[in-house]
């Protein structure tokens, strides 16, 4: 399946096609690569986080996975522990995640730079993001982002050898325990709907679906008339407008006000008739839309279509527009009304109260 992705630029770092820091950009969401998990391993009181400096030569390995002697053992018979990504090292975590995602829908070359970029753009906390170990072998990791009393599972994966024994469930239980211990009240995630094994796992551990998120793609029609009323807006103004609507909309993390507030040039903000938008990499032949919000309670669809068409007219050199699967399905007619086609890849926005 072809996947359309945005190519944003944040803090002066140009993101190229399918880098690690687009983990949330497809958006891949959480739990990808966990495989089919049996449910039944419940960890009471959580598992210990190993202190810094406890990683030994026995725990280090050139590759990642399980030794032949332990591949058939049940999880209950294995030594299970967790370290943070910072303790394990972001560079080695990038290697681990790349291997864990090797059989996923798309190949994702994770890098330490990409993980560090997620700290800036999505509030990922590498000191609170765990690496899972089975019998001394690192087998998976979860990326945890934090804002206020809410945490987001920005991505999670296990290497193939660790799947099918309840490890995904065990890792989730550890995340719940750690979040409660921090005083968090809610854990959220987005997961690709077509990844049925991951969806099943999250529902089994208590996540509820909030809504379906959809994506769109298209090209600018020829002959669009310019819209003089479309004016540029500061990115912080767009972020503030999006934040004002948060109680009503319940934005997915990646298009929420705090995330938008981290954007920088060359991303551009615009406003027209009470509608707000952010265009990523507007000078490129293919660009992405990162924000679309409409003030007020009336005539929203008309104003959304108007600003989308005005943006296409403002950037006639753009040959393709891509909107990742981040947008509430109930807004689909806003995009199709402007001439964009809905894409096959969809996500579930999910949450679990703690």
N, C-alpha and C positions, 0 to 999 in steps of 0.2 A: 504494500500500500504506500503510495506517495504521501508525504507529510509536508504541509506548508508551514513554515516557521517564520516568525519575525526575526529581523536582524537588527536588534537595538544597539545603540551605543550609550554606555553609561560611564560617567566620570572619565571620558576621554579614551576609553578602551574600546576598540572596534571589535565587535563579536562577529566571527566568521561562521559559515554554515555549520550547524550542529556542534558547537563547542560544548564543553562540560557545563559552562555556566548558563546554557540554555536548558538545563535540567527542568526548570519550571517553565520553560519558554515554549514548549510544544503545545500546551505545557505538559510535561510528563507526569507531574504530580507525584503522588506517593506510592510506595509499595511496589514499584515496578521491578520485575525480575524475581519476585518472591516465589513464583511457581505455585503449584497446587499444595496447599497445606492442610494436614489433618488438624482438627481442633481438639484439644484435650489437655494440653500442657498449661497449667496455670501456676504462675510463680507467686507465692505469698511473701509479702514483705520486700519484693524486688531482689535483684542480684547485686553483689558488691561491685562498685567501680574500683578497679585496681588503681592504686596510687601511682603517681608519676615515677618513672625510673624502675618499675617492676618488670618491664618487658625484658626477657632474657633471650640468650641465643637460641634456647630451645623453642621459644615462641616465634622466632623470626623464620621466614621461609621465602624462597625465591619466588614461588607462585603462591596461589591462595586456594584453599579448599581443605579437604580432609585426606589423611593418609589412608592407605589401603586397609589397614587394620581397624580403622574406626568408622569406615563408611557405612557399615551395616549396623552399627550400634544405635540403640534408641537414645533420644535426647536425655531421658532420665538417667541413663548410665554414663553420660558424658560430663566432663568438667566444663561448665558454662560460666563465662565471666564477661565483663564489659570494661572497655577503656573509652576515654573520650577520643575524638578525632585529633584534637590537639596533642594528646599524649602519644597516640599511635603515630602521628605525623600526617598532615594533610597530603603530602606528596605520596606516601604509601597508600593512604585512603583513596586517592585518585586512581591508583593502579588497581586497588581492590574493586572499586565501583566499576571501572572499565571492564574488568573481567566478569563481574556480576551481571552487567548489562549486555554482555556479548551476544546473548541469544534473544535480545528484546526486539521490538518492532523496528527500531532504528539503532544503528551503532552510534555510541556516544563516547568520544575520547575525552575522558575526564583529565583535568590537570589541576595542579595546586593553585595556579593562577585563577582558574575557573571557580574553585571552591572559595578562594579569598574574595573574588568578585561577588559571589552570592552573599557573603557577609555584608557587603556594602548595599547591594541592591535589594535583597530580600530579608535582611535581618537574620540570616542564618547564624547560629551561635555554635561554633565548632567546639567550644569547651563543654557544651551541653549535648552535643551530638555523639551518640555512642557507636563504637565498633564492637561487634559481637565476636566472641572467641569460643570455639568448641575444641576441647582437648588440645589447647595450646595453639590452635590455628585460627587466624582471622578469617571469618567466613561471610561477613556482611556488615553493613553500616546503615545508619539512618541520619538524615539531615534535619535538624530541628531549628526552626526559626521562632523568634519570640518577640512579642509586642504586648506590653501590659500584662494582663492575666490570661492571654491567649497564646498558645503555641501552635505552630503549623508543622506538619510532617511534610517537608519539602521534597523528600525522596527517600526511598528505602529499597535495598536490594540484598539478596543473598546469592552467593555463588551456587551453581547448580548442584554440587555435591552435598550442600547443606539443606536442600529443600526436601519437602515431603516427610519431615520427621517432627513437625511442630515448632521448628525454629522461628518461623515468621510470627506465630502466636506468642512465643516466648519473648521475642524482641518487642512486640507491641505491649505486652504486659509490663516490661521494663520501662517503656516510654510513659505509660500511664502512671506508674509508681513515681518515677522521677518528676513528672509534671506536678503531681499532687504535692510532693515534697517541696517543690519550688513555690507552691501556692497558686499555681495556675488553675483556672476554672474551666477551660475549654481547650480542646485539641481539634484542629481543622485540617483538612487535606483536600486535594483534588486528585482523582484517579481516572485514567483512561477507561471509558466504559467498555471498550472491547477487551480489556484485560480482565476477563471474568474471574480468574483465580484471585487476583488482588481484591476485586470488588467483594467477592465472597468472604475473604479473610476479614476485611474491614467491617462488614456487616456482622460477622460472627462475633467480633469483639466489641460491638456496641455502637459503631458509627451509623448515623442516619443520613439518608440522602436529603439534601436541601433542594437542589435543582440540577438540571442538565445544562452543561456549558457547551457552546457550539462555536465553530470557526467559519470563516468566510474567505473567499478569494475572488479576484476579478481584475479587470483592466479598465482604464479610463476610456469612456466612450469619446469618440471624435466629436468636435464641435460644441463642447460644453461651454456655455456662456460664463464669463467671469462673474463672481459675486462680490461687488464692491464692499458690501457690509461685513464680509469676513475679515477679521482683524487678528493680528498676532496677540497672544496673551503670554504672560510669564508662566513658566511651568509651575511655579508655586501657586499661582492663581487658579490654574486648572486643578491642581491637587486639592486646594481649599474647596473648590466647587464640588469635587467628587466627595470629599469628606463630609460636606454638609448633607449629602444624600445617603450617608452610610446607614443610618437607622432604618431608612425606608428600603434601600436596595440590598444591604448585606453583601457588599462587594466581595468577590473572590480576592484573595490576598494580593495577587500579582497586578491587579488593576485598581487596587485601593488607593486612597489618598496618601498614606505614608509611603507606599512603594513609589508612587508617581513623584513624590517629593524628592526622591533620590536620583531622578533623571537629570541629565545635563545635556548641553549642546553636543551634537547637532540635532537632538530631538527638539521639536517645536510645538508650542501650544497655540491653539486658536479658539476664538469664540465667535458666535453668530446667533443672534436672536435667542439668547438664553441657553444655547447649547455650547458645550465645551469639548475639545478634542486635543489629543497629542499624536503627532506623527513622528515616527522613528526614522532616522536616516533619510530625510526627505530628498537628498540629492542623488540617492541611488536609483537604479532602474526598477528595483523591486523594494517597496517600503512596507512598513507595518503600522498598524494603528494600535496605540496603547491605551488611549482614554476616549470614552464617549459618554457624556453625561448631559442630561437635559433638565434644567430647572423647572419648577412649577408642576402643576397637576394636569394641565390641559394641553392638547395639541402636540404632545411629545413626539409622536412618530413623524409628523410632518416636519418638525424642526430638526429631528435627527437626520432624516433623509436630506433635508436642505443643506446641513453642514457637511455631510458626507460628499454630496455632489459638488459643493463649493470647494472642498479640499481637492477633489480630483481636477477641477478646473484650475485651481491655483498651481498644481504641479503637473502640467501637461506632458512633461518629459518622462514621467513615471510610466513604465510599461506594465507593472503588475502591483496589485495591492494584496497584502496577506494579513488576515486577522486570526491569530491562534485561537484554539478552543478555550476561550476564557469568558465568553459572553453569554449572559443568561438567555436561555432558549426563548423565553417570552419576548425577547427583543428581536427575534429573527427577522420580522418584517421590516424593521428599521434598516437592516443591511440589504435584504433582498429588494426592498423598495428603491434603494439607491443603485441597484444593478449588480450586486455581488451574489455569488453562488455559495450556497451552504456546502461545507466540506463534510466528508464521511466521518472523520475522526471526531469523537465527542468525549467529554469528561463528566464525571459526577462531582459536584461540590458537596462535601460531606462534613459532618461535625459530630463530636462526642462530648457531652458534658462530663466534667470530672467531679 
